[in-house]
Amino acid sequence: MRAKLEVLALVLGFIGLFGTITVTVLPTWRVSAFIGANLIVMEELWVGLWMDCYRQINIRMQCKVYDSVLILPPELQAARSLMCVSIVLVVISLLVTGCGTQKSNCCGDNIKSKNITLALGGSLFLLSFLTTLIPVSWVGYTIISNYYNPTLLDAEKRELGSALFIGWATSGILLITGIILLVSYSKRREKMEKPFTDTYLMAARDVQKEESVYLERTPSSSYKHQQYV
């Protein structure tokens, strides 16, 4: 059962890696909001971490890579860095988790080292969950705040793009992966500590038997008196 959980965690980890790469590359973090004067769809704008895409009616979409990171708002600058960190963390997490599985030969027969490696992999997955959730939620919060800001023009307002929804789903997968690995680690630890506990209890019983004193039964004084009579 524990081996199946580890295989499931690896599968979810690869899905999380694909999700983080997809979210980082997609230009649909912020999309045009068709409200007010923009109710008639004449043009569409996508804003991503690396490029923005623009399309007018009956014209193919054209994308342009940003000339400088400084032209991005602060939340997109932070999201660009954190998503790159997330990809690196997920890759390292997969490598570490692969070394900590039961069928791996990385640590040989050293069960304790495998347990520590598995716990480290689960912790890294939880860290990648945070580095994915924070930028996606930050950008989503900014979009919603600006959408309901009455001082902004309708043309300047944006809606949540598909990249944000994929990012939230990916962060949930990374969270589940980390929890599965830590649960598997705790079960392994309990199984490893149980034989030592049983050995300790058996040794304690043997010590009690050795220290016990055998008291020989002596006849009472009344019994001796009856013998003489």
C-alpha positions as CSV (number, residue, x, y, z in Angstrom):
1,M,0.0,0.0,0.0
2,R,2.8,2.4,0.9
3,A,4.6,1.6,-2.5
4,K,1.3,2.5,-4.3
5,L,1.1,5.8,-2.4
6,E,4.7,6.6,-3.4
7,V,4.0,5.8,-7.1
8,L,0.8,8.0,-6.9
9,A,2.9,10.8,-5.4
10,L,5.4,10.6,-8.3
11,V,2.6,10.7,-10.9
12,L,1.0,13.7,-9.3
13,G,4.4,15.3,-9.0
14,F,5.0,15.0,-12.8
15,I,1.5,16.5,-13.3
16,G,2.4,19.3,-11.0
17,L,5.7,19.9,-13.0
18,F,3.7,20.1,-16.3
19,G,1.2,22.4,-14.7
20,T,3.8,24.8,-13.3
21,I,5.6,25.0,-16.7
22,T,2.3,25.6,-18.5
23,V,1.2,28.3,-16.1
24,T,4.6,30.1,-16.4
25,V,4.6,30.0,-20.2
26,L,0.9,30.8,-20.9
27,P,0.2,34.5,-21.7
28,T,-3.3,34.4,-20.4
29,W,-2.7,35.6,-16.8
30,R,-4.8,38.7,-17.5
31,V,-7.3,39.0,-20.3
32,S,-9.5,41.8,-21.7
33,A,-12.7,42.5,-19.8
34,F,-15.6,43.1,-22.1
35,I,-17.7,45.5,-20.1
36,G,-19.1,48.9,-20.6
37,A,-17.6,50.5,-23.7
38,N,-15.8,47.2,-24.5
39,L,-19.0,45.2,-24.6
40,I,-18.7,44.8,-28.4
41,V,-15.7,42.6,-29.0
42,M,-13.4,44.6,-31.3
43,E,-10.1,43.7,-29.8
44,E,-8.6,41.2,-27.3
45,L,-5.6,41.6,-25.1
46,W,-3.7,38.9,-23.2
47,V,-1.0,39.7,-20.6
48,G,1.4,37.0,-19.4
49,L,4.7,36.8,-17.6
50,W,6.9,36.8,-20.7
51,M,4.8,38.4,-23.4
52,D,1.5,40.1,-24.2
53,C,-0.7,39.2,-27.1
54,Y,-3.0,41.5,-29.1
55,R,-5.7,40.7,-31.6
56,Q,-8.2,42.9,-33.4
57,I,-11.3,41.7,-35.2
58,N,-10.5,39.6,-38.4
59,I,-6.8,39.8,-37.6
60,R,-4.5,37.0,-36.3
61,M,-3.2,37.4,-32.8
62,Q,0.2,38.9,-32.5
63,C,2.5,38.4,-29.5
64,K,5.5,40.4,-28.4
65,V,8.0,39.5,-25.8
66,Y,8.6,42.2,-23.2
67,D,11.7,44.4,-23.8
68,S,12.3,44.8,-20.1
69,V,11.0,43.3,-16.8
70,L,10.6,46.8,-15.4
71,I,7.6,47.5,-17.6
72,L,5.6,44.9,-15.7
73,P,3.6,45.7,-12.6
74,P,5.1,44.5,-9.3
75,E,2.8,41.5,-8.9
76,L,3.8,40.1,-12.4
77,Q,7.4,40.7,-11.7
78,A,7.2,38.7,-8.4
79,A,5.1,36.0,-10.2
80,R,7.7,35.7,-12.9
81,S,10.4,35.0,-10.3
82,L,8.4,32.8,-8.0
83,M,7.1,30.6,-10.9
84,C,10.6,29.9,-12.0
85,V,11.5,29.0,-8.5
86,S,8.5,26.6,-8.4
87,I,9.6,24.8,-11.5
88,V,13.1,24.3,-10.0
89,L,11.6,23.1,-6.7
90,V,9.3,20.6,-8.3
91,V,12.2,19.1,-10.4
92,I,14.3,18.8,-7.2
93,S,11.4,17.3,-5.3
94,L,10.8,14.7,-8.0
95,L,14.5,13.7,-7.9
96,V,14.6,13.5,-4.1
97,T,11.4,11.6,-3.9
98,G,12.6,9.1,-6.5
99,C,15.7,8.4,-4.4
100,G,13.5,7.9,-1.3
101,T,11.1,5.3,-2.6
102,Q,11.2,1.7,-1.4
103,K,12.2,0.4,-4.8
104,S,15.0,2.9,-5.3
105,N,18.7,1.8,-5.0
106,C,20.0,5.3,-4.2
107,C,20.4,4.7,-0.5
108,G,20.9,0.9,-0.7
109,D,19.4,-0.9,2.3
110,N,19.6,2.1,4.6
111,I,15.9,2.5,5.5
112,K,16.6,5.5,7.8
113,S,18.2,7.4,4.9
114,K,15.3,6.6,2.6
115,N,12.8,7.8,5.2
116,I,14.7,11.1,5.6
117,T,14.9,11.5,1.8
118,L,11.2,10.9,1.4
119,A,10.3,13.4,4.1
120,L,12.6,16.0,2.4
121,G,10.9,15.4,-0.9
122,G,7.4,15.9,0.7
123,S,8.6,19.1,2.3
124,L,9.9,20.5,-1.0
125,F,6.6,19.7,-2.6
126,L,4.8,21.7,0.1
127,L,7.3,24.6,-0.5
128,S,6.6,24.5,-4.3
129,F,2.9,24.6,-3.4
130,L,3.5,27.9,-1.7
131,T,5.6,29.4,-4.4
132,T,2.9,28.5,-6.9
133,L,-0.1,29.6,-4.9
134,I,1.3,33.0,-3.8
135,P,1.9,34.6,-7.2
136,V,-1.3,33.2,-8.7
137,S,-3.4,34.4,-5.8
138,W,-1.6,37.8,-5.7
139,V,-2.3,38.4,-9.4
140,G,-5.9,37.2,-9.1
141,Y,-6.5,39.6,-6.1
142,T,-5.0,42.5,-8.0
143,I,-7.3,41.8,-11.1
144,I,-10.4,41.6,-8.9
145,S,-9.5,44.7,-7.0
146,N,-9.0,46.7,-10.1
147,Y,-12.1,45.3,-11.7
148,Y,-14.3,46.8,-8.9
149,N,-12.3,50.0,-8.7
150,P,-14.6,52.8,-9.9
151,T,-11.7,55.2,-10.6
152,L,-10.3,52.9,-13.4
153,L,-11.6,53.1,-16.9
154,D,-13.4,50.1,-18.4
155,A,-10.7,49.8,-21.0
156,E,-8.0,49.4,-18.3
157,K,-9.9,46.6,-16.4
158,R,-8.9,43.0,-16.9
159,E,-10.4,39.6,-16.1
160,L,-8.9,36.4,-14.7
161,G,-7.2,34.4,-17.4
162,S,-7.1,30.6,-17.8
163,A,-3.4,30.5,-16.5
164,L,-4.6,31.5,-13.1
165,F,-7.2,28.7,-12.9
166,I,-4.6,26.2,-14.0
167,G,-2.2,27.6,-11.4
168,W,-4.7,27.1,-8.6
169,A,-5.3,23.6,-9.7
170,T,-1.6,22.9,-9.9
171,S,-0.9,24.3,-6.5
172,G,-3.6,21.9,-5.1
173,I,-1.9,18.9,-6.8
174,L,1.4,19.9,-5.3
175,L,-0.2,20.2,-1.9
176,I,-1.7,16.7,-2.2
177,T,1.6,15.3,-3.4
178,G,3.4,16.7,-0.3
179,I,0.8,15.4,2.1
180,I,0.9,11.9,0.5
181,L,4.7,11.7,0.9
182,L,4.7,12.9,4.5
183,V,1.9,10.4,5.4
184,S,4.0,7.6,3.7
185,Y,7.0,8.8,5.7
186,S,5.1,8.7,9.0
187,K,3.8,5.1,8.3
188,R,7.4,4.0,7.5
189,R,8.7,5.5,10.7
190,E,6.0,3.8,12.8
191,K,6.8,0.4,11.2
192,M,10.6,1.0,11.8
193,E,10.1,1.9,15.4
194,K,7.7,-0.9,16.3
195,P,10.3,-3.7,16.4
196,F,12.5,-1.7,18.7
197,T,9.5,-1.1,21.0
198,D,8.7,-4.8,21.1
199,T,12.3,-5.7,21.8
200,Y,12.5,-3.1,24.6
201,L,9.3,-4.5,26.2
202,M,10.6,-8.1,26.1
203,A,13.9,-7.0,27.6
204,A,12.1,-5.2,30.4
205,R,10.1,-8.3,31.2
206,D,13.3,-10.4,31.3
207,V,14.9,-8.0,33.7
208,Q,11.8,-8.1,36.0
209,K,12.0,-11.9,36.1
210,E,15.7,-11.9,37.0
211,E,15.2,-9.3,39.7
212,S,12.3,-11.0,41.3
213,V,13.0,-12.8,44.6
214,Y,11.8,-16.3,45.4
215,L,10.5,-16.4,49.0
216,E,10.5,-19.9,50.5
217,R,7.4,-20.7,52.5
218,T,8.1,-21.3,56.1
219,P,5.8,-23.1,58.5
220,S,4.0,-20.9,61.1
221,S,4.7,-21.1,64.9
222,S,1.3,-22.7,65.6
223,Y,2.1,-25.5,63.2
224,K,5.4,-26.2,65.1
225,H,3.5,-26.3,68.4
226,Q,1.0,-28.9,67.1
227,Q,4.0,-31.1,66.1
228,Y,5.3,-31.2,69.6
229,V,1.9,-31.9,71.1
